[in-house]
Amino acid sequence: MNGVMQRRLMCSLIILLAAPAAGAEFEPCEWAGTDDRADCGTITVLEDRSSPGGRTIDLNVVVLRAENPQGRAPVFLLAGGPGQGATDLAGIAFGPYAAVRESRDFVLVDQRGTGESNRLDCLNRSDTDPREAFGGLFDSKHVAACRDAALRHADLRMYGTLHVVMDLDEVREQLGYERVVLWGGSGGTRTALVWLREHPDHVEAVALDGVVPTYLRAPSGYARGCQDALDRVFADCDSQAACKNAYPDLRADFDQLLRSFDAGPVETFVTKQDGVRVAVAMHRGDFGYAVRGVLYRSGAIARLPKLIHAAASYCPTVSTIRSCRRLPCC
C-alpha cells in the first residue's frame, strides 16, 4: 500500500471514529443582496481529528442552489491565500460562472482559519493608521506576534492544507454529494490538487486558475516570480510597435523609479477614506510589492507600462506618485 492510500485510509478512519455527532444544519438565506436561492449554515468538525474530545470548529458554509437542478455535481469554490474565505468568492458565482449555476449548485466553505470559521487574523492597525502598512513587509517580529496571538485559540499545526481537505470532503459528505467539481484560484489550486490526490473517487473535474504547486514554499519564490513577470512586460512592450512608440524605454523608466529609493525610504502620502492625507515613509520593498500586486491581476498588467511611464515622466520622485494618482503604491 503506497503512502497516499495509507494516508487516505487513516483520514477516513479518523473521520468515522472522531467526527462530531452534530450534522449539517442549514436554512434559507439571502445572499449578496440577490434573490438567488441559497442555504446558509455551519458544519462542525474537530480541530484535531485525533482528539475526539478536543476543540471543534464551526465551518461557515453557503450553498448557492442551481436554478434548474439536473443532478449534476456541484462546484466547490476554493479560495486563495491561504487566508481568503470562500464566501468572499460569491461574485464569481454570480458573474463569469452564472451560466454554470443554471444546473449546478455552488458550495462556498470558509476553510478553517478564514472567514467565519475560527478566523486567524494578524493584528493590523493600518486601517486607522496607514503608516503601519509601510516598512514591515514580512517582518519577523510581526509574524511572531501574530503566531502567539493565534495560539490562544488555535492549534496552528492543524491548519495545513491536508486538514482543510479533510474538512471539505466531510462537508461534501454531509451535504449528500457523491462527486464534486473543484474550482481553485491561486492558493486554492493547491487545495484542489491535494483534494484530488486524497479523494480522486469524489472528484469529477478540476479547474485551476494560477497554479500553486504542492512543492512551492511561499513566499520564497515571490521575488523571482515578480521579476520574471515584470521582464515579460518589458519584453512584450518592446515587441509591440504601439507600446514601443508610446514607451520607448520602459525598463529605464522603471529603473528611474527604483533609484528614488537608493538613499532610503521616501516620503509620500496616502488618503484615508475620510479624505484625510497621512504622511508615510515608503520603502523599496513596499514599492516592489505594490508592483507585484499589479502583475498579479491580468486586467491590470496591460495598464502597467502607462503607469510606470507616467510616474517616471511626471513625478520627480516616488514621493509624488500619490499626488499623480497614476501608480498604486500601497
Beta strands, then each sheet from edge to edge (+ up, - down):
strand 1: 25-28
strand 2: 38-46
strand 3: 56-64
strand 4: 75-78
strand 5: 106-109
strand 6: 180-185
strand 7: 203-209
strand 8: 266-271
strand 9: 277-282
sheet 1: 1+ 2- 3+ 5- 4- 6- 7-
sheet 2: 8+ 9-
end
